[in-house]
Amino acid sequence: MTSFLSLYLDIWVPPNANSTSNLPVKVWIYGGGEQGGGIQNPLYDGCNLAAHGTLVVSISYRVGPLGFLTLASAGIAGNFGVQDLLLGLEWVQSHIAAFGGNPQKVLLFGQSAGAANTFLLSTLPKATSLFNAAIWESGYGPQLATPAIANSLGSTFATRLNCSATDAACLRSVSTSVLQATAPEGLAVVIYSSLNPTDFQPYVDGVTIPAQPWAVGPKVPMMFGSNSDEGGIFTLATYRSPLLSAANYSGFLTENFGPAASIVEKQYPLNLPAFNQTGFPAFAAINTILTQAQFTCPAYQAMLKAQSNNIPIYTYLNSHVPSCAWSSLLPAAAIPFVGATHSSELPLVFGNGVGQPVPNGNCNFTTQEQTISESLIAAWSAMASTGNPSVQGGLQWPQWNSTSSMGVNIVNTTSVGMVDYSQCAFWDMVNNMYLNFTVLSSSANGTSGNSSTSSGNGSPGAGSKNGAGRGIKMGVWGLSLAIGIAISVSIN
């Protein structure tokens, strides 16, 4: 019988902290597309953060079928991964004071799927009793599945395990390794994954998750940020080379956007100067589209909802190209092509700049990177303490609104300026066009037009390799790695 002890917390404490220290607390949620990841990743070592006077907590949570398999007919309610995170946060409230932390000064922050989960948790009724601020780093924005979709996926999975959809004993008899091996293989960045999801994700069950997070919005002050080249690492992992042709680009557009492909191509033609100055226009175009459709604009939609809730919002755009490879799976030669890509901000946020790729590399932060890192660590700490990232005597972060769109830009320094979300009106239009076409197409084919839980507000997400048929395929994700993509770069 499968038995899984899931809830572990790593806690880092400043050297001189005691039960009366009353220090701010940073609680970390790792990413991995809800299918992988783990607190043991050295990228998430909180020792350097703790040295700056905060407690750092990393919560493990179940992912894949162990975390999100749903099958009501077998008494499997799903959303176990979300319940793990809630239990971890409740534990922090009850016990962190004994370690020197202040339970009233808790920041929840996460990256990628961890950011999506951070946003989800920030919308729940009990959010304000568990943490007082949140940060979304490079999150994506899928609408969550309905119970019908989640149970349909569970039934399909049970069949693959040679179990009846009503036979809980059969499902529990399957080993953890077989469960994981039978799950959808690998991951894809699927621009419309919630139209036809095939992997395991949270869903709106009416209990743990009462309503769509995007319909509710966050209940605590929140920062939203992304990197300027989020899509670079996915593009390189897919094509294995930056030398892409116009045919590659056309195929990408058709696969991802179907009837809207020509509209996207008109908005992002290969002859744009910004694409051509890189020397790899097709690569740059795909990178830009993935970045904006998958990460930048879902953040913008979430910010609009928060603004309508009168919640204080802050934003950043990280355009700093790292000097070091931050994962052993990423060759240093790939950095000029992937740029400020997905997960590249992690060493800066955690202050782990020595010995990259951590823990035993031989590349260290530059002086500029050390300064950027200190600024971000201070801002994240201020969010934990006050719900505002502005630092006394340091960088003053403007509160974001959709009129001025002011935030912080990170290049070789951190500076206040406009953060550009102007492209998001286009993506909102494409989302609505694509979703309307999908509903009409489903109706014409005699299938349910209600299989989607999406609206125009940010359907993009990370889906399975065998997903909706409209995704750029990623390499295999390692279960304990933030990036998890083995890349071999060819530029000849």
Buried (B, 14 or more C-beta within 10 A) or exposed (E): EBEEEBBBBBBBBBEEBEEEBBBBBBBBBBBBBBBBBBBBBBBBBBEBBBBBBBBBBBBBBBBBBBBBBBBBBBEBBBBBBBBBBBBBBEBBBEEBBEBBBBBEBBBBBBBBBBBBBBBBBBBBEEBEEBBBBBBBBBBBBBBBBBBBBBBBBBBEBBEEBEBBBBBBEBBEEBEEEEBBEBBBEBBBBBBBBBBBBBBBBBBBBEEBBEEBBBEBBBBBBBBBBBBBBBBBBBBBBBBEBBBBEEEBBBEBBBBBBBEBBEBBBEBBEBEBEEBEEBEBBBBBBBBBBBBBBBBBBBBBBBBBBBBEEEBBBBBBBBBBBBBBBBBBBBBBEBBEBBBBBBBBBBBBBBBBBBBBBBEEBEBEBBEEBBBBBBBBBBBBBBBBBBBBBBBEEBBEBBBBEEEEBBBBBBBEEBEEEEBBBEBBEBBBBBBBBBBEEBBEEBEEEEEEBEBBBBBBBBBBBBBBBBBBBBBBBBBBBBBBBBBBBBBEBEEE
